[in-house]
Amino acid sequence: MSAVEVKNLSKSFGEVKAVNNISFDVEEGSIFGLLGPNGAGKTTTLRMIYGVLRPDSGSVRVLGVDVWEEPRRAKSLMGVMPEDTGIYPRLTAEENLIYFGKMRGMDEHKLRRRVSELLKILGLEEKRFTIADKLSKGQRQKVAFARAILDEPPILILDEPTLGVDVMSAREIRNMIVDYARAGRTVILSTHNMWEAERLCTHVGIISEGKMRYVGKREDLEKLYEEKEFEEIFLRMVRGEVIEKVV
Amino acid sequence: MRRLFKGSSGIVKFTRGLGQVGYGLPKRGWIVVAWKEFLEAIRDRRTILNVIILPLILMPLIIALPIVMISPRTLPPKVMVVVCDKNATDLVNYFNSISKEADLSIKFDCKGNYTEMILNGNIDLVVEVPPGFSENLSRGRSSQVFYYYDPLSTKSSSAIGVVQEPISSYSRKVLLDRLKEVNLSIDYVNPVVAVAKQVTRSGGEVGTGEMITAMILPMMVGVIAITGAGTFAIDMVAGERERRTIEALLTNPVSKMEILLGKFSSLIVLSIISGLSTLLSTLLGITLSLELSLPGLVSNQAMKMGLPNPVYAILGILLTVVLGGLTGNAVLVAASSFAKTFKEAEQYVGALFFVLMLPMMIVPYAPTSLHPLLRLLPITSLAMFARDTILMSDLLAISTSLFSSLIYLIIFLILSAKLFGRESVIFG
């Protein structure tokens, strides 16, 4: 079974067609990279997958659950780190995690234990009682990541998880993503960092101007283009070269 | 707990395998939201300012300070009595009775530039007893006493009341003496006496305090209810949008209605705290100013905040604060849904405050014949509900104002829920 099934998804904002009839499946246990230039429709697609933006047409199913028919059940299967970390600045790092854990129906005792554990392994133990407003961008990003994996959901969705983060924090986040997928969970992430996509993603979907240009294994794409540089492949795809060959 | 795989970063550790089910759904998501909103609100410096500092410190000061400043007791006016008639000793004795309420000086020298002294603030009021004062009285004529004051100075103007009392007493004494001489009673010069008879539902006498209660309290309670948690209401929508936290919140398995319910629950608590602290501080301000300016008056039964039934009144006040808080917050949430930032929302809401408060201001001054209509109109129905409950109006009046308040509340809640759920509101 596919972890995520996206069928004929479309979304317009006024006259602008942000996402235009895209379909793809994400295999369980894969790291699926949704790649594309700025304004390509990555975030809009992800928002429709994790159920905060209603599509004009089409459907999304996560582990067989329709996101718009059973939103609560579907959302309980996904851990999300949106483009904006969404950390509450007036709450401490710990309070932020406990709040979201409770929102996901976690048991109080287990939640507190899990929060302590995550803060420890993320190197945020000392920042536990620090108001989030005082945390660095990288620390806030790590708190947001911890929040997304709090209840170990089977699907993890990350929108630009390392954007604006320092090298050390970015590396830690990337390691965690790999760990997560290796445990059989599915990760969907959007990025426009091709170096990151090349090292992390097992599968990619390349989106440009709201249309899906390619969906499949990253390795297959590399073979198809006979290019060593993934970035070069991406640029050629986005420019529209030999699109017919792959879609 | 197990490490994921050999050679991995070891950062992520799982406590349960994929086969384990039971990914949770919160049972009472709105309570979690309410608690978080409350926690955030009390961490905000604006909360301390709006809920504690402003009401508890500033309100009594704002009310009491002007009264205290013009009160003859706290700052007695400087009154100079200039006696140009050495025979007017009787009147001078009457003036001596005001020595506690005024810084009194009596001068038997008619020379001096009193105008300049008053305008410079050296003296607040000058009473002049002109030459021939006693002679006129002894001949059965009327005599004039002049007082000079600065109409632009509140202290000078308030001193008039202080000096009028001994003059009136003396005048009455002279009148009684004259009537005695011709063997007439005081009734001869007061042929018609008007006597006021109060009409109350309770049948008892209504004191000044009760009249103040009937006039001011319903309006005050309504205004407090509607504007009490205004800052928080706009912060919970426009602020959340500005801080870009709402998207992450919506990724959880809770509905928008639960989130809104949680936010409103927290606003109600803040409304009650803010409302009660403002109410208490206002009452404190009134008591303080009365005690300082007119000693002994507060302990006078007539000046107490007379309430026909304190239990009904407290219930009425609390219910108005809750209903008004919900109504006002629903309106403010709806209005701030259009703003991208907290600052922008404040500008929208600033204008809206007047729109909400204006109907409240009408209630105390509206004629009784308009009361049935006011019970049916939005916002005024709230003030009428408070008034009807505090004064124990008939059951039909109370239920009419309550019912229409509830109807408007539902309308405003639906409106705010619809606006809050819009994608353009969430994502700007």
Chai-1 contact restraints between the chains, C-beta under 6 A:
chainA,res_idxA,chainB,res_idxB,connection_type,confidence,min_distance_angstrom,max_distance_angstrom,comment,restraint_id
A,Y50,B,T251,contact,1.0,0.0,6.0,A-B,restraint_1
A,V52,B,E247,contact,1.0,0.0,6.0,A-B,restraint_2
A,V52,B,L250,contact,1.0,0.0,6.0,A-B,restraint_3
A,R72,B,L25,contact,1.0,0.0,6.0,A-B,restraint_4
A,R72,B,P253,contact,1.0,0.0,6.0,A-B,restraint_5
A,K75,B,P253,contact,1.0,0.0,6.0,A-B,restraint_6
A,S76,B,Y23,contact,1.0,0.0,6.0,A-B,restraint_7
A,S76,B,L25,contact,1.0,0.0,6.0,A-B,restraint_8
A,S76,B,P253,contact,1.0,0.0,6.0,A-B,restraint_9
A,L77,B,Y23,contact,1.0,0.0,6.0,A-B,restraint_10
A,V80,B,T251,contact,1.0,0.0,6.0,A-B,restraint_11
A,P82,B,E247,contact,1.0,0.0,6.0,A-B,restraint_12
A,P82,B,A248,contact,1.0,0.0,6.0,A-B,restraint_13
A,D84,B,R244,contact,1.0,0.0,6.0,A-B,restraint_14
A,G86,B,T245,contact,1.0,0.0,6.0,A-B,restraint_15
A,G86,B,E247,contact,1.0,0.0,6.0,A-B,restraint_16
A,G86,B,A248,contact,1.0,0.0,6.0,A-B,restraint_17
A,Y88,B,T245,contact,1.0,0.0,6.0,A-B,restraint_18
A,R90,B,E40,contact,1.0,0.0,6.0,A-B,restraint_19
A,R90,B,R43,contact,1.0,0.0,6.0,A-B,restraint_20
A,Y99,B,K36,contact,1.0,0.0,6.0,A-B,restraint_21
A,K102,B,V32,contact,1.0,0.0,6.0,A-B,restraint_22
A,M103,B,P26,contact,1.0,0.0,6.0,A-B,restraint_23
A,M103,B,V32,contact,1.0,0.0,6.0,A-B,restraint_24
A,M103,B,N252,contact,1.0,0.0,6.0,A-B,restraint_25
A,M103,B,V254,contact,1.0,0.0,6.0,A-B,restraint_26
A,R104,B,G24,contact,1.0,0.0,6.0,A-B,restraint_27
A,R104,B,N252,contact,1.0,0.0,6.0,A-B,restraint_28
A,G105,B,G24,contact,1.0,0.0,6.0,A-B,restraint_29
A,G105,B,L25,contact,1.0,0.0,6.0,A-B,restraint_30
A,G105,B,P26,contact,1.0,0.0,6.0,A-B,restraint_31
A,M106,B,G24,contact,1.0,0.0,6.0,A-B,restraint_32
A,I121,B,I11,contact,1.0,0.0,6.0,A-B,restraint_33
A,E152,B,F14,contact,1.0,0.0,6.0,A-B,restraint_34
A,N175,B,S9,contact,1.0,0.0,6.0,A-B,restraint_35
A,N175,B,I11,contact,1.0,0.0,6.0,A-B,restraint_36
A,M176,B,I11,contact,1.0,0.0,6.0,A-B,restraint_37
A,M176,B,V12,contact,1.0,0.0,6.0,A-B,restraint_38
A,D179,B,L4,contact,1.0,0.0,6.0,A-B,restraint_39
A,D179,B,S8,contact,1.0,0.0,6.0,A-B,restraint_40
A,D179,B,S9,contact,1.0,0.0,6.0,A-B,restraint_41
A,D179,B,V12,contact,1.0,0.0,6.0,A-B,restraint_42
A,Y180,B,V12,contact,1.0,0.0,6.0,A-B,restraint_43
A,R182,B,L4,contact,1.0,0.0,6.0,A-B,restraint_44
A,R182,B,F5,contact,1.0,0.0,6.0,A-B,restraint_45
A,A183,B,L4,contact,1.0,0.0,6.0,A-B,restraint_46
A,A183,B,F14,contact,1.0,0.0,6.0,A-B,restraint_47
A,G184,B,L18,contact,1.0,0.0,6.0,A-B,restraint_48
